[in-house]
């Protein structure tokens, strides 16, 4: 007590941090003028609950925040408290802090309680549910997304009321969202939340709800990718989606393992129809069959659509079979010659190939680096004007040399 009443702040701080200090000393130090001392008392597990109750209204936010974390960590063991008065007082302190004006204090409790699997009913109703309805998503979000103690009834009430921005999305990311909650989320028509729900593989969504969503999804491109990648998609819904999603997503649907042969056939027909209508849509798609890749290049070439951009995208996408055919068609060289030029490990030969195919020097550089396995330090680069640094005579000689060796 002599130290607690003395002028030595460091001595009082050391005393407040002690593990074996008498409760009455800690209670006395809870009113210390130095906030560091009060912070140490708030942090101390041995502080009597009466002192914690006093500190819950401390004027220093650091003190209240530290206390909030300590008290919240006691929550799972509250039912084991032998003295009912201590249990009751602990819950009252927690409830006071859950109503604190500072977001930082409330979010400390929320972050600490978000994963606890059990708590007394009073804590659930008076603290966890209160914080789940908090107007600040920093406070409510962690509980809405994670707490197993929030019932569907509470979640539905939060969804149905004018929710805080981000609250519905947080709920949609919960583990095993029920069908009732999923229905409510989709009924909000809040697209970010619906996208999160669709991407949540543990969320339970009724088949009829998914049908209804797909019926309205054609004009909502943000939903296309998560719908296509939704687990356990029915064959009927896969076919519906193929009618309006991007060609790349139709190809992704076709690769799903759970679809039967009939559905896969329908998707193949739809994919072929879409590419026939718009050959450019095939850019970026790689077939497992090299013959299909070559045919795609021939089709684009015959339609005058084998453009610089198409060939550049194919190179960036790693579509080797398509690219070999495209360079052959544009350069007039036989495909074996194109293969030889690209596999020659000769930067000049690959530069010459790009030139012969009427592509620019920027493409020639990328061809060397991406497909020709040329090290960056050895690659031939554009001259100061961005043009080919080799003469036409030299480039023709490079091509003739490889062609003769082939």
MARNUTI-705331 format. One record per residue (C-alpha): residue in three letters; chain; x, y, z. Coordinates in pm, 1 decimal. Example, Ala and Ser with C-alpha at 12.3 -4.5 7.8 and 13.67 -1.06 7.14 Angstrom:
BEGIN
ala, A, 1230.0, -450.0, 780.0
ser, A, 1367.0, -106.0, 714.0
END
This chain:
BEGIN
unk, A, 0.0, 0.0, 0.0
unk, A, 295.0, 229.4, 65.4
unk, A, 404.9, 184.3, -299.3
unk, A, 46.8, 220.0, -429.9
unk, A, 4.7, 550.9, -247.2
unk, A, 353.8, 677.3, -329.9
unk, A, 484.6, 911.8, -600.3
unk, A, 695.5, 651.2, -778.6
unk, A, 495.3, 588.5, -1100.1
unk, A, 731.4, 314.4, -1216.0
unk, A, 692.9, 138.0, -883.1
unk, A, 314.5, 156.5, -908.5
unk, A, 328.4, 26.7, -1266.8
unk, A, 538.9, -271.1, -1158.4
unk, A, 300.7, -335.7, -873.0
unk, A, -5.6, -321.2, -1103.1
unk, A, 153.7, -582.1, -1330.2
unk, A, 232.8, -828.1, -1050.1
unk, A, 84.3, -1175.7, -1056.5
unk, A, 57.4, -1211.3, -677.6
unk, A, -64.4, -863.9, -577.6
unk, A, -350.0, -852.0, -327.1
unk, A, -689.4, -776.7, -492.9
unk, A, -745.9, -470.9, -271.4
unk, A, -419.3, -316.6, -399.0
unk, A, -526.2, -367.9, -761.6
unk, A, -865.2, -219.2, -680.8
unk, A, -691.3, 85.5, -535.5
unk, A, -462.4, 118.8, -841.5
unk, A, -765.5, 105.5, -1075.3
unk, A, -810.8, 474.6, -989.2
unk, A, -444.3, 569.1, -1038.9
unk, A, -382.3, 898.4, -1214.4
unk, A, -129.9, 738.9, -1450.1
unk, A, -312.3, 566.7, -1743.6
unk, A, -22.7, 321.4, -1777.7
unk, A, -91.8, 193.3, -1431.2
unk, A, -465.6, 159.2, -1497.7
unk, A, -383.7, -19.8, -1825.5
unk, A, -171.0, -270.5, -1634.0
unk, A, -454.1, -325.1, -1385.9
unk, A, -698.5, -380.5, -1673.7
unk, A, -461.1, -636.6, -1825.7
unk, A, -393.4, -819.3, -1499.0
unk, A, -590.4, -1148.6, -1469.8
unk, A, -588.1, -1113.8, -1092.4
unk, A, -776.8, -785.6, -1087.9
unk, A, -1102.9, -825.0, -892.5
unk, A, -1419.9, -793.8, -1095.2
unk, A, -1528.2, -486.9, -896.0
unk, A, -1219.6, -308.4, -1025.6
unk, A, -1288.9, -430.9, -1380.5
unk, A, -1639.6, -289.5, -1349.3
unk, A, -1490.5, 46.0, -1253.8
unk, A, -1236.6, 33.6, -1539.9
unk, A, -1512.4, -42.1, -1794.4
unk, A, -1598.5, 328.9, -1766.6
unk, A, -1239.2, 455.3, -1763.4
unk, A, -1176.8, 770.3, -1961.6
unk, A, -881.6, 617.5, -2150.0
unk, A, -978.0, 410.9, -2455.9
unk, A, -660.2, 202.7, -2430.4
unk, A, -764.1, 91.6, -2082.9
unk, A, -1115.8, 0.8, -2192.3
unk, A, -990.6, -179.1, -2503.7
unk, A, -742.2, -389.1, -2307.2
unk, A, -1010.3, -472.6, -2053.6
unk, A, -1252.4, -569.7, -2332.2
unk, A, -1007.3, -825.6, -2468.3
unk, A, -938.8, -973.8, -2124.5
unk, A, -1304.8, -1006.1, -2023.9
unk, A, -1409.2, -1143.1, -2363.5
unk, A, -1147.4, -1416.5, -2334.6
unk, A, -1313.6, -1531.3, -2010.9
unk, A, -1648.5, -1588.9, -2182.3
unk, A, -1617.7, -1960.7, -2270.7
unk, A, -1546.2, -2044.7, -1904.0
unk, A, -1815.0, -1829.9, -1744.6
unk, A, -2050.1, -2119.8, -1674.9
unk, A, -1777.0, -2281.3, -1472.1
unk, A, -1753.3, -1981.6, -1236.0
unk, A, -1823.7, -2106.8, -886.4
unk, A, -1961.2, -1780.8, -757.9
unk, A, -2273.4, -1658.3, -932.3
unk, A, -2201.6, -1299.0, -828.3
unk, A, -1867.1, -1303.7, -1012.4
unk, A, -2032.8, -1455.0, -1319.6
unk, A, -2307.1, -1193.3, -1317.7
unk, A, -2061.9, -907.7, -1270.2
unk, A, -1837.5, -1035.9, -1553.3
unk, A, -2132.8, -1037.7, -1793.8
unk, A, -2231.1, -686.2, -1684.8
unk, A, -1876.8, -559.1, -1751.4
unk, A, -1881.0, -723.3, -2094.4
unk, A, -2222.3, -574.2, -2170.5
unk, A, -2102.4, -226.2, -2070.3
unk, A, -1801.4, -255.0, -2298.9
unk, A, -2021.2, -385.3, -2584.8
unk, A, -2205.0, -51.7, -2571.1
unk, A, -1884.8, 155.8, -2560.5
unk, A, -1888.3, 465.8, -2778.5
unk, A, -1550.7, 377.0, -2931.8
unk, A, -1550.0, 132.0, -3223.3
unk, A, -1209.6, 6.9, -3117.3
unk, A, -1343.8, -122.6, -2784.9
unk, A, -1647.5, -292.4, -2937.6
unk, A, -1443.5, -446.8, -3219.7
unk, A, -1200.1, -589.3, -2963.4
unk, A, -1486.8, -788.1, -2810.4
unk, A, -1620.4, -886.9, -3151.6
unk, A, -1283.3, -1013.2, -3272.9
unk, A, -1231.9, -1210.2, -2951.2
unk, A, -1578.2, -1368.9, -2946.9
unk, A, -1621.7, -1438.8, -3320.7
unk, A, -1498.7, -1798.6, -3298.4
unk, A, -1608.5, -1907.4, -2951.2
unk, A, -1820.1, -2225.3, -2975.0
unk, A, -2013.5, -2170.2, -2652.9
unk, A, -2113.6, -1892.1, -2416.2
unk, A, -2382.0, -1834.7, -2152.5
unk, A, -2722.7, -1743.2, -2298.9
unk, A, -2697.3, -1393.6, -2145.8
unk, A, -2371.9, -1328.9, -2331.6
unk, A, -2524.4, -1446.5, -2658.0
unk, A, -2837.0, -1230.5, -2627.1
unk, A, -2689.7, -924.0, -2456.0
unk, A, -2342.7, -908.1, -2609.9
unk, A, -2292.2, -1119.8, -2923.7
unk, A, -2630.1, -1044.5, -3080.7
unk, A, -2597.5, -677.1, -2985.9
unk, A, -2259.4, -650.9, -3154.0
unk, A, -2387.2, -843.7, -3458.3
unk, A, -2641.5, -562.4, -3505.8
unk, A, -2375.9, -291.9, -3460.9
unk, A, -2390.6, -4.1, -3708.0
unk, A, -2016.6, -35.1, -3774.1
unk, A, -1927.1, -327.3, -4002.5
unk, A, -1583.7, -341.1, -3835.7
unk, A, -1768.8, -453.2, -3522.9
unk, A, -2054.6, -659.2, -3665.4
unk, A, -1870.3, -816.8, -3960.9
unk, A, -1649.1, -1068.4, -3775.7
unk, A, -1945.1, -1206.1, -3579.8
unk, A, -2182.4, -1213.5, -3877.1
unk, A, -1927.2, -1405.0, -4080.5
unk, A, -1796.1, -1641.0, -3816.1
unk, A, -1994.4, -1675.8, -3493.3
unk, A, -2161.0, -2018.1, -3459.3
unk, A, -2372.0, -1873.3, -3176.9
unk, A, -2587.7, -1655.2, -3403.3
unk, A, -2914.8, -1829.9, -3485.4
unk, A, -3080.7, -1825.3, -3826.5
unk, A, -3362.3, -1621.6, -3670.8
unk, A, -3120.1, -1344.0, -3576.3
unk, A, -2946.6, -1357.2, -3914.5
unk, A, -3280.2, -1336.0, -4098.2
unk, A, -3384.0, -1040.7, -3882.4
unk, A, -3058.9, -858.6, -3968.9
unk, A, -3101.9, -932.3, -4339.9
unk, A, -3467.1, -823.0, -4342.2
unk, A, -3399.4, -495.5, -4160.2
unk, A, -3215.0, -213.8, -4339.9
unk, A, -2872.8, -378.1, -4295.4
unk, A, -2536.9, -210.7, -4248.5
unk, A, -2341.4, -198.6, -4573.9
unk, A, -2141.3, -520.3, -4598.7
unk, A, -2350.2, -708.0, -4340.3
unk, A, -2532.3, -931.2, -4588.7
unk, A, -2205.9, -1012.6, -4765.9
unk, A, -2052.1, -1109.6, -4431.5
unk, A, -2344.4, -1344.2, -4362.5
unk, A, -2311.8, -1496.7, -4709.7
unk, A, -1954.9, -1604.4, -4628.5
unk, A, -2055.4, -1804.7, -4318.0
unk, A, -1982.1, -2175.6, -4296.2
unk, A, -2284.6, -2379.5, -4404.5
unk, A, -2534.5, -2102.5, -4468.2
unk, A, -2880.5, -2259.3, -4440.5
unk, A, -3127.7, -2267.8, -4729.0
unk, A, -3355.3, -2019.4, -4548.2
unk, A, -3075.3, -1768.9, -4502.8
unk, A, -2957.2, -1823.8, -4862.3
unk, A, -3308.4, -1747.6, -4988.9
unk, A, -3313.4, -1425.0, -4785.2
unk, A, -2972.4, -1317.7, -4915.5
unk, A, -3077.1, -1371.6, -5277.8
unk, A, -3406.3, -1188.4, -5214.3
unk, A, -3209.3, -875.1, -5115.6
unk, A, -3084.9, -857.5, -5477.0
unk, A, -2754.1, -731.8, -5334.7
unk, A, -2512.6, -853.8, -5601.6
unk, A, -2185.7, -856.5, -5399.8
unk, A, -2358.8, -1065.8, -5131.9
unk, A, -2506.1, -1304.5, -5390.9
unk, A, -2164.0, -1347.4, -5554.5
unk, A, -2009.8, -1429.2, -5213.7
unk, A, -2289.0, -1677.4, -5145.4
unk, A, -2240.7, -1853.2, -5479.4
unk, A, -1866.3, -1878.1, -5416.0
unk, A, -1927.0, -2021.4, -5069.8
unk, A, -1910.3, -2395.6, -5137.8
unk, A, -2057.9, -2477.2, -4796.3
unk, A, -2367.5, -2259.8, -4850.5
unk, A, -2687.9, -2455.1, -4906.1
unk, A, -2892.5, -2316.0, -5195.5
unk, A, -3219.9, -2473.6, -5306.4
unk, A, -3234.5, -2594.6, -5664.7
unk, A, -3543.6, -2382.3, -5727.0
unk, A, -3369.2, -2075.9, -5585.5
unk, A, -3074.8, -2131.9, -5816.8
unk, A, -3317.7, -2179.1, -6108.9
unk, A, -3479.9, -1846.5, -6026.8
unk, A, -3143.6, -1672.9, -6005.6
unk, A, -3026.9, -1812.5, -6339.5
unk, A, -3349.2, -1693.9, -6506.6
unk, A, -3251.6, -1333.6, -6423.8
unk, A, -2874.7, -1364.9, -6463.1
unk, A, -2837.4, -1303.3, -6837.7
unk, A, -2825.0, -924.8, -6789.1
unk, A, -2603.4, -948.6, -6479.0
unk, A, -2252.6, -1044.9, -6597.0
unk, A, -2113.8, -1024.4, -6244.4
unk, A, -2307.3, -1341.2, -6159.4
unk, A, -2195.0, -1544.9, -6459.3
unk, A, -1859.1, -1672.8, -6335.5
unk, A, -1973.4, -1765.4, -5981.2
unk, A, -2281.7, -1940.1, -6123.7
unk, A, -2071.0, -2142.9, -6367.0
unk, A, -1834.6, -2244.1, -6085.8
unk, A, -2110.1, -2324.9, -5837.1
unk, A, -2061.8, -2680.0, -5697.7
unk, A, -2322.3, -2944.8, -5778.0
unk, A, -2467.3, -2756.5, -6073.4
unk, A, -2745.9, -2950.2, -6240.6
unk, A, -2726.4, -3047.7, -6606.8
unk, A, -3032.4, -2838.5, -6686.5
unk, A, -2879.3, -2528.5, -6528.8
unk, A, -2546.4, -2586.8, -6704.7
unk, A, -2726.8, -2585.2, -7040.5
unk, A, -2922.7, -2270.6, -6946.6
unk, A, -2606.0, -2086.9, -6848.8
unk, A, -2431.2, -2186.0, -7171.4
unk, A, -2688.6, -1981.6, -7364.4
unk, A, -2563.5, -1646.2, -7231.9
unk, A, -2231.6, -1665.9, -7046.0
unk, A, -1902.6, -1588.1, -7221.2
unk, A, -1758.0, -1853.4, -7450.6
unk, A, -1468.6, -1911.6, -7208.2
unk, A, -1722.5, -1994.8, -6937.3
unk, A, -1908.1, -2232.7, -7170.0
unk, A, -1577.5, -2413.0, -7220.1
unk, A, -1537.1, -2423.8, -6841.7
unk, A, -1886.7, -2571.1, -6803.0
unk, A, -1798.0, -2837.8, -7057.8
unk, A, -1500.7, -2945.7, -6845.1
unk, A, -1711.8, -3021.2, -6534.9
unk, A, -1669.5, -3385.2, -6432.3
unk, A, -2016.5, -3441.0, -6292.5
unk, A, -2203.9, -3375.8, -6619.2
unk, A, -2337.4, -3672.7, -6814.3
unk, A, -2241.8, -3744.1, -7174.4
unk, A, -2567.7, -3602.9, -7310.3
unk, A, -2517.1, -3269.9, -7133.9
unk, A, -2151.7, -3254.2, -7241.3
unk, A, -2264.9, -3308.2, -7598.4
unk, A, -2516.7, -3024.9, -7575.3
unk, A, -2249.8, -2794.6, -7433.6
unk, A, -2009.2, -2890.4, -7714.2
unk, A, -2275.7, -2804.6, -7970.7
unk, A, -2342.8, -2471.3, -7799.7
unk, A, -1971.5, -2393.0, -7783.9
unk, A, -1928.2, -2471.2, -8155.8
unk, A, -2233.4, -2259.1, -8244.9
unk, A, -2107.5, -1962.6, -8046.3
unk, A, -1760.6, -1979.0, -8202.3
unk, A, -1907.7, -2010.5, -8550.7
unk, A, -2113.6, -1696.9, -8490.1
unk, A, -1813.1, -1508.8, -8353.5
unk, A, -1474.9, -1665.4, -8439.1
unk, A, -1297.2, -1401.2, -8231.1
unk, A, -1461.9, -1553.3, -7925.1
unk, A, -1233.6, -1853.8, -7962.0
unk, A, -927.9, -1642.4, -7882.2
unk, A, -783.8, -1753.9, -7550.8
unk, A, -955.2, -2093.4, -7562.0
unk, A, -724.9, -2389.4, -7589.0
unk, A, -851.1, -2722.5, -7710.6
unk, A, -710.7, -3049.2, -7584.9
unk, A, -688.9, -3154.0, -7949.5
unk, A, -408.4, -2990.3, -8160.2
unk, A, -613.2, -3053.2, -8474.4
unk, A, -895.2, -2841.1, -8331.1
unk, A, -643.3, -2568.7, -8254.7
unk, A, -509.8, -2570.5, -8609.0
unk, A, -862.0, -2570.8, -8754.2
unk, A, -947.0, -2269.7, -8539.7
unk, A, -648.1, -2082.8, -8680.1
unk, A, -740.3, -2179.7, -9037.7
unk, A, -1100.1, -2067.2, -8985.8
unk, A, -990.9, -1728.7, -8855.3
unk, A, -738.7, -1690.9, -9139.5
unk, A, -996.6, -1771.5, -9405.0
unk, A, -1233.5, -1515.8, -9256.3
unk, A, -963.8, -1249.2, -9246.8
unk, A, -970.7, -1248.0, -8867.1
unk, A, -627.7, -1387.6, -8783.9
unk, A, -519.4, -1042.7, -8668.3
unk, A, -208.1, -924.7, -8485.1
unk, A, -412.9, -907.5, -8166.2
unk, A, -544.2, -1262.0, -8203.0
unk, A, -193.2, -1401.1, -8252.0
unk, A, -55.3, -1194.5, -7962.4
unk, A, -327.9, -1316.9, -7728.4
unk, A, -257.2, -1676.2, -7833.0
unk, A, 110.0, -1625.4, -7749.0
unk, A, 25.9, -1474.0, -7410.4
unk, A, -216.2, -1762.9, -7343.2
unk, A, 40.5, -2029.6, -7425.9
unk, A, -164.9, -2179.8, -7711.0
unk, A, 131.9, -2342.5, -7884.8
unk, A, -57.9, -2552.0, -8142.8
unk, A, -275.1, -2257.9, -8246.6
unk, A, 27.2, -2029.5, -8263.0
unk, A, 230.6, -2265.6, -8484.2
unk, A, -56.6, -2285.1, -8731.6
unk, A, -119.3, -1909.1, -8717.7
unk, A, 246.5, -1822.0, -8785.1
unk, A, 254.0, -2071.7, -9071.9
unk, A, -58.6, -1924.8, -9229.0
unk, A, 58.1, -1564.1, -9191.0
unk, A, 416.3, -1624.6, -9304.5
unk, A, 348.6, -1871.7, -9587.8
unk, A, 604.7, -2109.3, -9436.8
unk, A, 538.0, -2476.9, -9382.6
unk, A, 454.8, -2568.3, -9022.3
unk, A, 767.4, -2788.5, -8981.5
unk, A, 977.8, -2484.6, -9072.5
unk, A, 791.2, -2273.7, -8815.7
unk, A, 854.5, -2545.0, -8555.0
unk, A, 1223.1, -2549.3, -8642.5
unk, A, 1255.7, -2171.4, -8621.1
unk, A, 1089.7, -2158.5, -8279.2
unk, A, 1284.6, -2453.4, -8136.6
unk, A, 1618.5, -2335.4, -8276.4
unk, A, 1721.7, -2142.7, -7963.2
unk, A, 1828.4, -1877.9, -8215.1
unk, A, 1700.3, -1528.4, -8132.9
unk, A, 1764.6, -1406.1, -8487.1
unk, A, 1564.5, -1694.9, -8635.9
unk, A, 1263.5, -1622.1, -8415.4
unk, A, 1286.8, -1251.3, -8493.2
unk, A, 1288.1, -1336.3, -8861.8
unk, A, 980.7, -1556.6, -8819.2
unk, A, 785.4, -1272.0, -8657.4
unk, A, 889.0, -1039.3, -8940.0
unk, A, 790.8, -1295.3, -9205.5
unk, A, 446.8, -1329.5, -9039.9
unk, A, 407.4, -950.0, -9064.8
unk, A, 407.5, -905.8, -8688.5
unk, A, 591.5, -626.7, -8509.1
unk, A, 920.4, -632.3, -8322.1
unk, A, 735.8, -623.7, -7987.9
unk, A, 578.4, -957.0, -8076.2
unk, A, 918.8, -1088.5, -8189.5
unk, A, 1063.4, -1011.0, -7846.0
unk, A, 776.9, -1185.0, -7666.3
unk, A, 807.3, -1484.9, -7899.8
unk, A, 1173.2, -1521.9, -7800.9
unk, A, 1104.1, -1493.4, -7429.2
unk, A, 774.7, -1682.4, -7396.5
unk, A, 799.8, -1962.1, -7649.0
unk, A, 1162.1, -1972.5, -7766.9
unk, A, 1325.5, -2015.6, -7424.9
unk, A, 1567.3, -1731.1, -7499.3
unk, A, 1717.2, -1571.0, -7188.3
unk, A, 1629.5, -1204.0, -7146.3
unk, A, 1993.0, -1096.5, -7167.0
unk, A, 2034.5, -1277.8, -7501.7
unk, A, 1709.1, -1164.7, -7664.9
unk, A, 1710.2, -935.9, -7964.8
unk, A, 1528.7, -614.0, -7883.7
unk, A, 1373.6, -336.9, -8096.3
unk, A, 1599.0, -56.4, -8216.4
unk, A, 1548.1, 302.1, -8099.5
unk, A, 1254.2, 341.5, -8339.0
unk, A, 1089.6, 23.7, -8211.0
unk, A, 1160.2, -152.7, -8539.2
unk, A, 1348.0, -468.0, -8638.0
unk, A, 1723.0, -424.4, -8580.8
unk, A, 1809.9, -682.4, -8849.0
unk, A, 1811.6, -622.7, -9223.6
unk, A, 1557.0, -796.5, -9443.2
unk, A, 1842.2, -977.5, -9616.7
unk, A, 1969.6, -1112.2, -9283.5
unk, A, 1621.2, -1224.7, -9174.5
unk, A, 1553.4, -1400.1, -9505.7
unk, A, 1890.6, -1574.0, -9472.2
unk, A, 1799.7, -1695.6, -9120.7
unk, A, 1475.1, -1844.8, -9248.9
unk, A, 1638.3, -2006.1, -9554.0
unk, A, 1910.3, -2155.6, -9335.9
unk, A, 1663.4, -2325.6, -9103.6
unk, A, 1443.2, -2435.1, -9394.1
unk, A, 1741.6, -2597.3, -9569.6
unk, A, 1854.1, -2773.9, -9252.1
unk, A, 1498.8, -2902.0, -9200.7
END
